[in-house]
Amino acid sequence: MPLSKEDHGKIEKVVGYLVEARSILFITGAGVSADSGLPTYRGVGGLYDEADTDDGVPVEMAMAGRMLRTNPEITWKHLARIEQAARGKTFNRAHEVIAEVERRFPRVWVLTQNVDGFHRMAGSRNVIDIHGDCRELTCMRCDYRTTVKDYVALEIPPRCPKCRHTVRPDVVLFGDLIPPEKVQALQREVARGFDLIFSVGTTSVFPYIAQPVINARFSGIPTVEINPGLTEVSFVVDVRIAGGAAETLDAIWRRYQEGQPVRHPGRKG
Ligand code: OAD
C-alpha cells in the first residue's frame, strides 16, 4: 500500500523528532522481516494461523520448552518450518535504515523479537535479540554449541554429536524464561533513557515489548509506530503510520537526510 498524503505529513513530524534526538530505540517484530518475504506469526498467512497444529495441539503447546523436552520431534517440526520459510532470504531496506541510523546517531539500540539475525547482518551492532537466534544451536545436556547457516544438513530433531542428546536452537520457546543477560541489557538501556522510540512490525503482545512504548508516552518521550495493522500500542503512540516497514523507514530516512547538512564533504552518509 503506497504511503498517503497524510502519511507524508506524519513523516515530517517523525523527521522533526529525529532532528531533536540523540538516542533512539527501535523495537521490532516479524513485520520488519515480512518485507523480506518471511511469514509473520499472527494475522493473515501467519505461522500461528491454524487453531491447532497437525499434531492436534495448539501451536503454543507445540512450540513450548516442555514439548521440546518430551517430544522434540513435534517442536522441531515447527522450528524447521520457521527456518525453512526464512531460508535464502535476507535483510531488507528497513533493517538497512535502522543500521544506518545507528551509524549516524550517538546511541541507538534495537530490541527485536525476530530470531532471523537480519538486524546484525544488515550492520546493526547494538541488538538485543530478546527471543534469541535460530542459527545458534546448543545441546540440552552437554556444553556442545554450534552456529549453522540453515537447517538443510540437520537431521530433525538434531542430536548432539558429543552426547547424542537433543540439540535445540537458542530461541525462547513458550514457557521458557528469557535469558537473564538479555533482560539485564534491556533494563540497563531503558534505564539510561531514550529520546525517541519506534515500534515497527510487532503486535506488542508481550509486556516487555509494549512497556517501553507505554512508559515513554507517559514520560513525554516521542513514540512512533510503523505497522499496517492495529496493535497493543497503536492508541498509545504519538504518531502511527499504517505502512510497511521498509517503505516507511526508507521514506523517513530519505526525508531526514534531505534536511541534514553534509558534515564531511566527499564522504557518503
Ligand atoms: P506478529 O506476527 O504477532 O505480528 C506481526 C506484525 O507485523 C503485525 O502487527 C502485522 O500487522 C505487522 N506487519 C505485517 N506486515 C508488515 C510490514 N510489511 N511492515 C510492518 N509491519 C508489518 O509478530 P511479533 O509481534 O514479532 O515469539 O510476535 C512476537 C512474538 O510472538 C514472536 O517473536 C514469537 C511469537 O510467539 C516467540 O517465538 C517466543
Residues whose N, C-alpha, C, O or C-beta is under 5 A from the ligand:
A	BS01	OAD	G29 A30 G31 V32 A34 D35 T40 Y41 R42 Q113 N114 H131 V172 G201 T202 T203 S204 I226 N227 P228 G229 L230 G243 G244 A245
